[in-house]
């Protein structure tokens, strides 16, 4: 496969509500979409899901964009790519979200060219045709939280993740559990608890959660090992696991019982597949997260959530929950709590390039043998 043209869309997508966690407050989502076009005219799309500020990992959107335009993308235009995963043999730049965006675009284009779905190309196993959606609710006042849970239960959602922080996290979860004793419930602390606050965390064992995600500010696997030894609730690692080595260390230490996998965070689908194999081998539960991304990245997570041994429904809800208009067609919808998994070539959806241009702050074009072009401003 020879890439002839690459486009980078820097999007700003207004969100329909403010989303609050212990680490950040978001009211819009800036993201990068990469479009690659090969010598036969086949195109593929990928998304770089880094945030503008380094509250999740150290990789930021501005820096990822710089690395893409100055190093990764020009290299794509110099030779041929035998397979999308070949880019992982390039020198490690330390920017997994940028690399994942490139890999995903190449993989989408490659599998469309082969008239093959991404899951068939990467995973040789049966998948589900429909998956359950999962709702993520921010750090909300208890009355608002309970009202939203009830509203989304009426839409068919059965699994809820609540963002918590020290001080009121346990009390909030306790109120939810008292009202909904059978609800599939988990919590995400986004690394907000210090060592001296572990007694507060241990009270969560009373609530029968599916898992407790990233509670410790240190992110240290030995600290997680000690905490897991003290708790019945399965600990789930997210941003603490960025490489295979991180996952293997956590598995050997028994520092967690579950892992939240996100394609961008770990550097691409090639690494996700390897991490799923590690989880299976070490009997660690895995399930699929989300980055409040556009449909280009989210539909890839929908595909991953169709693997039959996912631990729980992922952080996957309808496109219209976050954005008035998504950039894929058809958009992701939840009907009676479930999402239909696309079956067409590549991602299985079409990209709404009119929407890309509508949201674009900046549009860069790189072509083989031609200098970069710029539309708009960043």
N, C-alpha and C positions, 0 to 999 in steps of 0.2 A: 504494500500500500504506500503510495506516494502522496504526501499532503501538498496541495498546490496553493491553498488559501486558508488563512485563519482569521477569524473575527473575534474580538473580545468586546462584550457589552458590559459596561459598568452600570448596574441597575440600582435604582432607589425605589423600593416598593412600599408605599405607606401601609401601615397595618391598621386593622379595623378597631383595635383597642390597644392600650398600653399593657405590655406583658412584663411582670415584675418577678424577679427571683432575688435570692439573697445577695447576688453579685451585680445585677444589672437591671436597668429599666429600658425597654425597647418600645419605640412607637413607629419605627420604620425599619425596613430590612434592606441594607445595601449588600449587594452580592455581585459576583462576576459570572457571566455566562460565556463559555468558549464554544465557538462553532468552527469545526474543521471540515474542509472539503477536499476529497481526493481527486486523483487524475481521471476517474471515471464519472465524476460529478456527484458522488454520494457524499452526504453531509452527516455529521454527528454532533451531538451537543453534550456538554458537561458543565458542571457548576462548581465554582470555588466558594466554599461556604464559611470562610473565615469572617470574623466580626471586625468592626473598625477598631475596637479597643481590646486589649489582651486579657479580658476577664475569664475567658474559657480556656484557651491555651495561649502560648506566647506568639503564635502566628497571627498577624493582623492583615486585614484586607489590603491596606495600602502597600504593605511590604510584599504580600503575595502577588499583587498586580505588577509591581516593579520586577520581581523575579521572573514572572511570566514573560513580560515584554522584552526584558533585556537578555534572558538566558534560555528559558525552556522553549518558548515558541520559535525563536529563530533557529534553534537546533533542529526542530521538527521539519523545517523547510529545507534543510541541507541534504538529506539523504532519503532513504526509504525505511519504512517501519514494517518488519516482517509480521509483527503481532502487537496489539496495544500494550501488552504486558512487558514488551521489550524495553519500554522507557524506564522500568525499574532497575535495569542494569546500568543506567547512567549514574554518574557520581551523585551521592546523596547530598541534596542542597539544604536539608533540614526544614523544608516547607511542605509537609505532607498534604495540606489542603490544596495547595497550588498543583502539586503532582497529581492528586486524585482528580481534580477538574480536567486536566489534560487526558489522563487515562480514560476517564468516563466518556469524554467526547470521542476519543479514538475508538473505544469499544462500541459505542453507539453506531458510529459510522461503519466500522468493520462488520458488525453483525447485520446491519441493514444491507450492506453489500453482499453478505452471504445468505440473505433471506432467512435469518435465524434470530431467535430471541436471545437476549443477553443471558437469561438464566440457563437456557439450553447450552449456550456456548461455554459457560463457566462452571455450572453445577450439573453433573450427570446423575440427577435424581428427581424423583417425582416432587411436584409442588402442588399447593392448594390453588383452586380456581378463585376462591374468595377468602379474605382474611377479616378478622375482627379489627375494627378501629380501636384506638386507645386515646383517651383524652388527657391532656396535660393542663393543669390549672395553676396559675401563678400564685404568688404570696398575697392572698386576698383576706379581707375581713371575714370572720366566720359566717356571718349571715349571708354575705354575697357568695361565699364559697358553697354553702349548702344549697342556695337557690340555683347556682349554675350546675351543680351536680344533678339536681332534680330535672332541670331543663334538658341536659344532655342525656340523662337516662331515658327521657321520653323519646329522644332521637335514636335510641337503641344502643348507646355506648354502655359497655359492661365493665370496663377497666379504667381506673382513674389514677393519675399521678399528681400529687400535691407538692408544690414547692414550699419548703419550710426553712426556718432559721431558728437560732437559739432564742430562748425566752418564751415564745408562744407556739413553737412547733408542735410539741406534744399535745397541748390543750386543744389545738385546732384539729389535729388528727383524731383525738379522742371524741370530739363532738361529731365528726363525720362518722366514726365507727359506731357511736351510740345510735345515730339515726339510721345508719345503713349497716347492720351487723354482718350481712353476707356480701358486701361489695368487694370486688377485686380492687384492692387498694395498695398503693405503694407511695413512698415519699422520696423526694430529692432535696438534699440539703446543700448541694453545690459547694461543698468544702467550707461550710460556715461554722463548724463546731471545733472548739479548742479542746485540748486534752482534759482540762479541768471541768468541762461540761459533759463528759462521758456519762455520769449518772443520769443526766437528763435524757441522753440517747437510750440508755438501757431501759427506761420506762416504756419505750416504744414496743418492747417485747409483749406487752399486754394486749396489743392491738391487732395481732395476726396479719401483719403486712406481708405482701408477696416479696418485697425486698426494700432495703433502705439504701438509696443511691448516694455515693460520694459524701459521707457526712464529715470527714475529717479535713481540717484546713491544711494539715501537713502533707497529705497525699502520700505519706510514707508507707510502703507495703508492710513493714514490720509493725507499725502502729495499727494497721488494718488487721494483721494477723492476731494481735493481742485483743483488739476489739471484737473480732469474730469469735474468739474463744469465750468471750464473756456474754455473747448475745445469741439468742435463738433465731432472731430475724436474720434472714440471709442478707449479707452485705453485697452490694452491687457496685462495681467499678465502672467508671465512664472515662472522664478525662485523665485519670491516672494511668489508663492503658492506651498508649500511643504507638507502641511497637510490639512485635512478637516477643521480644526479650522481656518487655514489661509484663506481658501476659504469662509467659512461662515462669517468671519469678513469682508472680502472684499465685499461680497454681501450685508451685513447689512449696510456698510458704503457707498455703491454704488461707490466703488473706481475704478471699471472697468466695461466695457461692454462685455469683451471677456476674455477667458482663453485659453492658449496654454497648452494642456495636454501631458505629456510624462510619460510613464510607470515607467521608472527608477527613475525619480525625485521624484515621489510621493510614491514610495515604493511598487508598484506592481499593477496588474490588479484589485485586489479586491478594492483597494482605487480609482483607476480610475473610476470604475463603480459607486462607491458612489459619487464621485465628479461630474460625469455626471448627476446623479440624482439631486444633489444640484443645478447645473447650470440650469437644466430644471425647477426646482421649482422656482428659483429666476429670470428666464428669462435672464440668462447670456449666451451669445454665447460661444460655445466651439469648438475647432478644434485640430488637432493632429500635434504635432511637431516631431522633430527627433534630435538625438544626434550625427550625423555623425558616427553612429554605423555600425556594420556589419549587414548582412541580417538577422541574428537570431533575433535581436531586431527590426530591421526596418520592417520585415514582420509582426510582431505583431502590429506595428503602422499602417500598411496597413489595417489589419483587423479592427482596431478601426475606421479608416477613412471611412469604409464602412457603418457605422451607418448613417441612412438617414438624421438626423438633424444636422450633422456637419455644422458649419457656412461657412467655405471656404475649398477649397482643402488644404491638409496638406503639411508639408515640406518634401515631399516624391518624390524622383526622382530615376532614374535607378541606379542599383548597379555599373555599369561601369563608372558612372560619377566620383565617388570617388576612386574606387579601380580597379586595373587591373584584379583582381579575387576575387569574393566574396566567402563566406563559405557556401552558400546554393545553392541547385539545385531544380528547375530552379532559376536562379538569377532574381532579380526584373528588369523588362524592362518596358519602356514607349513606347507605340505605339499610334500614333496620339493623344498624350497628355494624354493617359489613362493607368492605371495599372490594370491588371487582379487580382482579389482577389482569393487566393487559396481556394479550397473547401474540401480538404482531411482532414484526422484526425489530431489532434494536430495543429501545425503551418501550416500544409498543404504543406510543402516543406520537402525535404530531406537535411540532413547536409552533407557537403563535408568534411569528416574527414581527407582526404588527404590534403586539404587546411588548416585545423586546424593545422595539424602537420607541414606544410610548414611554416606557420606564427608564430609558437609557440616559444617564448623565454624560456618558462618554462612549464612543464607538471607535475602536481601533481596527485597522485592516492591515494584515501582513500577507504578502504574496511571494511565491518563489521567484527570486531574481528581481524583485521590486522593493523599494524602500517602504517603510511603514506609512500608512495614511491615517488621518484622524478626522472623525466627525464629532461635533459637539465638544464639550469641555468637561473636565473632571474637577 
